[in-house]
Amino acid sequence: REIAAGPEGIPLKKGQTSGEQAPLTDDELNKIALDRKSTELFWKHLDIVLKLAPPKSKLFNLARLKLTVENDKIPLDFEDLEKRLEFGRQLYETTACMLYDLLDSWRQYNNYKKHLKLLRLPNVRSSTSPIVEQKDPGAVTATEPVPTA
């Protein structure tokens, strides 16, 4: 959640323009800081929570994408409807492209799994096959298997 700031960098209340009203109180600033900390804590511990899910949980099938919005793309004045709409359009287009790329990758993966053919290979050494001894590097002879007791 972004907080609008006045010219001195002091956060402003919702709907407030710089120079119109007093800046936020200490209690409101503390609440904003607490919200930011809890959001950071959530994202920091999300990997751990997902890895500790029960074995049959669907949390293992969760796809996560990261989208970073550059500061120069965010309009400074959210009161300007045109700038807000343009920012929303760009954000929507970027997010939609990421999701369609993810969907395309998921379909390719499912197609790969569907057409994958696995072959079971027999063991190289079994109890009925003879054991090969090498006495001389050039000579190979076969002997009977050694009984195990």
C-alpha positions as CSV (number, residue, x, y, z in Angstrom):
1,R,0.0,0.0,0.0
2,E,1.5,3.3,-1.1
3,I,1.1,6.4,1.0
4,A,0.9,9.8,-0.7
5,A,3.5,12.3,0.5
6,G,3.6,16.1,0.6
7,P,6.6,18.2,-0.6
8,E,8.5,17.6,2.6
9,G,8.0,13.8,2.3
10,I,5.4,13.8,5.1
11,P,2.6,11.3,4.5
12,L,-0.8,12.8,3.8
13,K,-4.3,11.6,4.8
14,K,-6.5,10.0,2.1
15,G,-8.0,12.6,-0.1
16,Q,-5.7,15.3,1.2
17,T,-3.5,17.4,-1.0
18,S,-0.3,19.0,0.2
19,G,-0.8,22.3,2.0
20,E,-4.5,21.5,2.6
21,Q,-4.5,19.9,6.0
22,A,-2.1,18.8,8.8
23,P,0.1,15.7,8.2
24,L,-0.7,12.4,9.7
25,T,-0.6,12.0,13.5
26,D,2.0,9.8,15.2
27,D,-0.6,7.1,15.8
28,E,-1.5,7.0,12.1
29,L,2.2,6.8,11.2
30,N,2.7,4.0,13.7
31,K,-0.2,2.1,12.1
32,I,1.2,2.5,8.6
33,A,4.6,1.3,9.8
34,L,3.0,-1.7,11.5
35,D,1.0,-2.5,8.4
36,R,4.2,-2.4,6.3
37,K,6.0,-4.6,8.8
38,S,3.2,-7.2,8.9
39,T,3.2,-7.3,5.0
40,E,6.9,-7.7,4.9
41,L,6.7,-10.5,7.5
42,F,4.0,-12.3,5.5
43,W,6.0,-12.3,2.3
44,K,9.2,-13.3,4.2
45,H,7.7,-16.4,5.8
46,L,5.5,-17.5,2.9
47,D,8.1,-19.9,1.5
48,I,8.5,-21.6,4.9
49,V,4.7,-22.0,5.3
50,L,4.4,-23.5,1.8
51,K,7.2,-25.9,2.4
52,L,5.7,-27.1,5.7
53,A,2.3,-28.0,4.1
54,P,1.0,-31.5,4.6
55,P,2.1,-34.1,2.0
56,K,-1.1,-34.2,0.0
57,S,-1.7,-30.5,0.2
58,K,-2.5,-28.4,-2.9
59,L,-0.1,-25.7,-1.6
60,F,2.7,-27.5,-3.4
61,N,1.0,-26.7,-6.7
62,L,1.0,-23.0,-6.1
63,A,2.6,-20.9,-8.7
64,R,4.1,-17.5,-7.6
65,L,5.2,-14.7,-9.9
66,K,7.0,-11.5,-8.9
67,L,6.1,-8.2,-10.5
68,T,8.1,-5.1,-9.7
69,V,6.7,-1.8,-10.5
70,E,9.3,0.9,-11.2
71,N,8.9,4.2,-9.3
72,D,8.9,6.2,-12.4
73,K,5.8,4.3,-13.7
74,I,3.7,5.2,-10.6
75,P,1.9,8.6,-11.1
76,L,2.8,11.2,-8.5
77,D,-0.7,12.7,-8.6
78,F,-3.4,10.1,-8.1
79,E,-6.0,12.8,-8.4
80,D,-5.4,13.0,-12.1
81,L,-7.8,10.5,-13.6
82,E,-5.9,10.1,-16.9
83,K,-2.7,9.3,-15.2
84,R,-4.4,6.8,-12.9
85,L,-6.2,5.1,-15.8
86,E,-2.9,4.9,-17.8
87,F,-1.1,3.4,-14.8
88,G,-3.9,0.9,-14.2
89,R,-3.9,-0.1,-17.9
90,Q,-0.1,-0.7,-17.9
91,L,-0.3,-2.7,-14.7
92,Y,-3.2,-4.8,-16.0
93,E,-1.4,-5.4,-19.3
94,T,1.8,-6.5,-17.6
95,T,0.0,-8.8,-15.2
96,A,-2.1,-10.3,-17.9
97,C,0.9,-11.0,-20.1
98,M,2.7,-12.7,-17.1
99,L,-0.4,-14.9,-16.4
100,Y,-0.9,-15.9,-20.0
101,D,2.8,-16.8,-20.2
102,L,2.4,-18.9,-17.1
103,L,-0.8,-20.6,-18.5
104,D,1.1,-21.4,-21.7
105,S,4.0,-22.9,-19.8
106,W,1.5,-25.0,-17.7
107,R,-0.1,-26.3,-20.9
108,Q,3.3,-27.2,-22.4
109,Y,4.2,-29.0,-19.2
110,N,1.0,-31.0,-19.2
111,N,1.5,-31.9,-22.9
112,Y,5.1,-33.0,-22.0
113,K,3.8,-35.2,-19.2
114,K,1.0,-36.7,-21.4
115,H,3.5,-37.7,-24.2
116,L,6.3,-38.9,-21.9
117,K,7.0,-42.6,-22.3
118,L,9.0,-44.2,-19.5
119,L,10.6,-47.6,-19.9
120,R,11.4,-50.0,-17.0
121,L,14.9,-51.4,-17.4
122,P,15.8,-54.7,-15.8
123,N,18.4,-54.8,-13.2
124,V,22.0,-55.2,-14.5
125,R,22.9,-57.9,-12.1
126,S,20.4,-60.5,-11.0
127,S,20.7,-63.8,-9.0
128,T,20.3,-65.9,-12.2
129,S,22.9,-64.2,-14.4
130,P,26.5,-65.4,-14.3
131,I,29.2,-63.3,-12.5
132,V,32.0,-62.2,-14.8
133,E,35.6,-62.3,-13.4
134,Q,38.5,-60.5,-15.0
135,K,41.8,-62.2,-14.3
136,D,43.6,-60.6,-17.2
137,P,42.5,-57.3,-18.7
138,G,42.2,-59.0,-22.1
139,A,40.6,-62.2,-20.9
140,V,36.9,-62.4,-19.8
141,T,35.5,-65.7,-18.4
142,A,32.1,-66.5,-17.0
143,T,31.6,-68.4,-13.7
144,E,28.6,-69.7,-11.8
145,P,27.1,-67.3,-9.3
146,V,28.4,-67.4,-5.8
147,P,25.8,-68.8,-3.4
148,T,24.9,-66.5,-0.6
149,A,24.0,-67.9,2.8
